Amino acid sequence: MQAITKPFGLLWDALFLQREAYARMRDDDNPFVEGLFVLVMLGVALGLVGIVGATLEWASSPNIGAIRDAVLANLQTMSWWQFVEQDPEMQATWFQIWNSIWDASAAVAPSPASSLLGLIVVPLGLIVAWLVYGLLAYLFARLLGGIGTLNQTLGATALAAAPQLLNMLTLLPFVVIFSLGTWTLLCNYMALRTVHGLSWQRSVAAALLPSVVLVLLAIVIGVIVAVVVGAMFATMFAGGLQ
C-alpha cells in the first residue's frame, strides 16, 4: 500500500511547491525509474477518473439513436424534403452523408467502453511529454550552468505533472480547472532550481525555454504542412483546369 500512496504523497507536496519533494526525488537511488512510476500511477488514476466521468455522462445522456430519429422526423416535415424524396439518387446521397455524420458522432460519444482506452493513452501522454520536456530542460539548465544530471532532472521534472491531480476535481458538478499550464511551469521551475542549483533568473529561463522551443517547432511544422497541402491543392486545381 505504501508503494501506491508514496507517489501521490510526492505529487501532493510538489503541487504546493514544497522543495523537499523535489529534493527527495533528486536524491533517490534512481530518479528516472521513480519518476516513471509516479507518472504511470498518476496516469492510471486520471484514466480511472475519466472512466467514471464518461460512465456518468453516458448514463445521464439520451440515446444518440433516439436523438437521430427525432431530428430526422422533424427534418422530414419540412417543405424541402419533398424535393429530396422525388429524386432517389439525391435521397440516397443525403442518407449516406446523414448516416456518416451520426456514425462519427456515436464513435466519439462518451461511453464506458471507449473510456477504457484512457488507461493507456493518459499515462503514455504524460510520459512522452515528460521525456521531451525533461531532456530539453536538462540541456538548457546545463548550458546555463546547472550541476544536476539527466537522471536527476527527469526524476524531479516528473513531479511537475502534479497539477494534473486537480483534474480529478472535474468529476464534481460545475468544477472547471484553469491555469494548469502556469502551475506546471512553476513546478518545473522548482524542480530545475532544486536539481541544478541555479539562480532564480536562470531557473526561470531553463523552465521556459523548452516550451518556447516546442512552440516554435510546432509553428514550423504547421507552416511546412500548410505549404505542402497548399501545393498539393494547387497542383490538383491546375490539373483540373487543363
C-alpha positions as CSV (number, residue, x, y, z in Angstrom):
1,M,0.0,0.0,0.0
2,Q,2.9,2.4,0.8
3,A,4.3,1.8,-2.7
4,I,1.0,3.1,-4.1
5,T,0.4,6.0,-1.8
6,K,4.1,7.3,-1.9
7,P,3.8,8.7,-5.5
8,F,0.7,10.6,-4.6
9,G,2.3,11.9,-1.4
10,L,5.2,13.2,-3.5
11,L,2.8,14.7,-6.1
12,W,0.8,16.4,-3.4
13,D,3.8,18.0,-1.8
14,A,5.1,19.0,-5.3
15,L,1.8,20.5,-6.1
16,F,2.3,23.1,-3.4
17,L,5.9,23.7,-4.5
18,Q,7.5,22.1,-1.4
19,R,11.2,22.0,-2.1
20,E,11.6,18.8,0.0
21,A,9.6,16.8,-2.5
22,Y,11.8,17.7,-5.4
23,A,14.9,17.2,-3.3
24,R,13.7,13.7,-2.3
25,M,13.3,12.8,-6.0
26,R,16.7,14.3,-6.8
27,D,18.4,12.2,-4.1
28,D,16.5,9.0,-4.9
29,D,18.6,5.9,-5.9
30,N,17.2,6.0,-9.4
31,P,15.2,9.2,-10.0
32,F,14.3,8.3,-13.6
33,V,12.6,5.0,-12.6
34,E,10.9,6.7,-9.6
35,G,9.6,9.5,-11.9
36,L,8.4,7.0,-14.4
37,F,6.5,5.1,-11.7
38,V,5.0,8.3,-10.4
39,L,3.7,9.3,-13.9
40,V,2.3,5.8,-14.5
41,M,0.4,5.8,-11.2
42,L,-0.9,9.4,-11.9
43,G,-1.9,8.5,-15.5
44,V,-3.8,5.3,-14.3
45,A,-5.6,7.3,-11.6
46,L,-6.6,10.0,-14.2
47,G,-7.7,7.3,-16.6
48,L,-9.9,5.7,-13.9
49,V,-11.4,9.1,-13.1
50,G,-12.1,9.5,-16.9
51,I,-13.9,6.2,-16.9
52,V,-16.1,7.2,-14.0
53,G,-16.8,10.6,-15.6
54,A,-17.6,9.0,-19.0
55,T,-19.8,6.4,-17.4
56,L,-21.8,9.1,-15.5
57,E,-22.1,11.2,-18.7
58,W,-23.2,8.1,-20.7
59,A,-25.8,7.1,-18.1
60,S,-27.3,10.6,-17.9
61,S,-27.3,11.3,-21.7
62,P,-30.2,10.5,-24.0
63,N,-29.7,7.7,-26.5
64,I,-27.9,9.0,-29.6
65,G,-30.1,6.8,-31.9
66,A,-33.2,8.3,-30.4
67,I,-31.9,11.8,-31.0
68,R,-31.1,11.0,-34.6
69,D,-34.6,9.6,-35.2
70,A,-36.2,12.7,-33.6
71,V,-34.1,15.1,-35.6
72,L,-34.8,13.1,-38.8
73,A,-38.6,13.1,-38.2
74,N,-38.5,16.9,-37.8
75,L,-36.5,17.4,-41.0
76,Q,-38.9,15.2,-43.0
77,T,-41.8,17.5,-42.1
78,M,-40.1,20.5,-43.8
79,S,-41.0,21.5,-47.3
80,W,-37.6,21.0,-48.9
81,W,-37.8,17.3,-48.0
82,Q,-40.4,16.7,-50.7
83,F,-37.8,17.6,-53.4
84,V,-35.3,15.1,-51.8
85,E,-37.9,12.3,-51.9
86,Q,-38.6,13.0,-55.6
87,D,-35.0,12.2,-56.5
88,P,-34.0,8.7,-55.4
89,E,-30.3,9.3,-56.1
90,M,-30.3,12.6,-54.2
91,Q,-32.1,10.9,-51.3
92,A,-29.6,8.0,-51.2
93,T,-26.7,10.5,-51.2
94,W,-28.4,12.6,-48.5
95,F,-28.8,9.5,-46.2
96,Q,-25.3,8.4,-46.9
97,I,-24.0,11.8,-45.6
98,W,-26.5,11.8,-42.8
99,N,-25.6,8.3,-41.5
100,S,-21.9,9.1,-41.8
101,I,-22.3,12.2,-39.6
102,W,-24.2,10.3,-36.9
103,D,-21.9,7.3,-37.0
104,A,-19.0,9.7,-36.4
105,S,-20.9,11.3,-33.5
106,A,-21.6,7.9,-32.0
107,A,-17.9,7.0,-32.3
108,V,-16.7,10.0,-30.3
109,A,-19.6,10.0,-27.8
110,P,-18.6,9.2,-24.2
111,S,-19.1,5.6,-23.2
112,P,-17.6,3.2,-20.6
113,A,-16.1,1.1,-23.3
114,S,-14.3,3.9,-25.2
115,S,-13.1,5.5,-22.0
116,L,-11.1,2.3,-21.1
117,L,-8.5,3.5,-23.7
118,G,-7.6,6.3,-21.3
119,L,-5.9,3.8,-19.1
120,I,-3.2,3.6,-21.8
121,V,-3.4,6.9,-23.6
122,V,-3.3,9.1,-20.5
123,P,-0.2,7.6,-18.9
124,L,1.5,7.4,-22.3
125,G,0.8,11.0,-23.0
126,L,2.2,12.1,-19.6
127,I,5.4,10.0,-20.2
128,V,6.1,11.3,-23.7
129,A,5.5,15.0,-22.7
130,W,7.8,14.4,-19.6
131,L,10.6,12.9,-21.6
132,V,10.6,15.6,-24.3
133,Y,10.4,18.4,-21.8
134,G,12.8,16.9,-19.4
135,L,15.5,16.3,-22.0
136,L,15.2,19.9,-23.3
137,A,15.1,21.3,-19.7
138,Y,18.3,19.4,-18.9
139,L,20.1,20.7,-21.9
140,F,19.2,24.3,-21.2
141,A,19.9,24.0,-17.5
142,R,23.4,22.7,-18.2
143,L,24.0,25.4,-20.7
144,L,23.0,27.9,-18.0
145,G,25.5,26.5,-15.6
146,G,23.4,23.7,-13.9
147,I,25.1,20.9,-12.0
148,G,22.4,18.2,-12.0
149,T,22.4,15.0,-14.0
150,L,19.9,14.0,-16.6
151,N,18.7,11.2,-14.3
152,Q,18.0,13.8,-11.5
153,T,16.4,16.2,-13.9
154,L,14.0,13.7,-15.3
155,G,13.1,12.5,-11.8
156,A,12.3,16.0,-10.5
157,T,10.5,17.2,-13.5
158,A,8.2,14.2,-13.3
159,L,6.7,15.9,-10.2
160,A,5.8,18.9,-12.4
161,A,2.8,16.8,-13.5
162,A,1.4,17.3,-10.0
163,P,-1.2,19.9,-11.2
164,Q,-2.9,17.2,-13.1
165,L,-4.2,16.0,-9.8
166,L,-6.6,18.9,-9.9
167,N,-8.3,17.3,-13.0
168,M,-9.8,14.7,-10.6
169,L,-12.0,17.5,-9.3
170,T,-13.8,17.8,-12.6
171,L,-15.9,14.9,-11.5
172,L,-17.7,17.3,-9.2
173,P,-20.6,19.3,-10.9
174,F,-19.7,22.8,-12.2
175,V,-16.0,22.4,-11.4
176,V,-13.7,23.8,-14.1
177,I,-9.9,23.9,-13.8
178,F,-7.9,26.8,-15.2
179,S,-4.2,27.8,-15.4
180,L,-2.7,24.3,-15.1
181,G,0.0,25.3,-17.6
182,T,1.2,28.2,-15.3
183,W,1.1,25.9,-12.3
184,T,3.1,23.2,-14.2
185,L,5.7,25.8,-15.2
186,L,6.1,26.8,-11.5
187,C,6.6,23.2,-10.6
188,N,9.2,22.8,-13.3
189,Y,11.0,25.9,-12.1
190,M,11.2,24.5,-8.6
191,A,12.4,21.1,-10.0
192,L,15.2,22.7,-12.0
193,R,16.3,25.1,-9.3
194,T,16.4,22.2,-6.8
195,V,18.3,19.9,-9.0
196,H,20.7,22.3,-10.8
197,G,21.4,24.9,-8.1
198,L,20.7,27.8,-10.5
199,S,19.7,31.3,-9.5
200,W,16.0,32.1,-9.8
201,Q,16.5,34.0,-13.0
202,R,18.4,31.1,-14.7
203,S,15.9,28.6,-13.3
204,V,13.0,30.6,-14.9
205,A,14.9,30.6,-18.2
206,A,15.6,26.9,-18.1
207,A,12.0,26.2,-17.3
208,L,10.6,28.5,-20.1
209,L,13.0,27.7,-23.0
210,P,11.8,24.1,-23.6
211,S,8.2,25.4,-24.1
212,V,9.4,28.2,-26.4
213,V,11.4,25.7,-28.5
214,L,8.4,23.3,-28.7
215,V,6.0,26.1,-29.7
216,L,8.4,27.3,-32.4
217,L,8.9,23.8,-33.7
218,A,5.1,23.3,-33.8
219,I,4.8,26.6,-35.8
220,V,7.5,25.5,-38.3
221,I,5.8,22.1,-38.8
222,G,2.5,23.8,-39.2
223,V,3.9,26.1,-41.8
224,I,5.5,23.2,-43.7
225,V,2.3,21.2,-43.6
226,A,0.3,24.2,-44.9
227,V,2.8,24.8,-47.7
228,V,2.8,21.1,-48.7
229,V,-1.0,20.9,-48.6
230,G,-1.4,24.2,-50.5
231,A,1.0,23.0,-53.2
232,M,-1.0,19.7,-53.5
233,F,-4.3,21.6,-53.9
234,A,-2.7,24.0,-56.4
235,T,-1.4,21.1,-58.4
236,M,-4.8,19.4,-58.4
237,F,-6.5,22.6,-59.3
238,A,-4.1,23.3,-62.1
239,G,-4.5,19.8,-63.4
240,G,-8.3,20.1,-63.3
241,L,-8.1,23.3,-65.5
242,Q,-6.1,21.6,-68.2
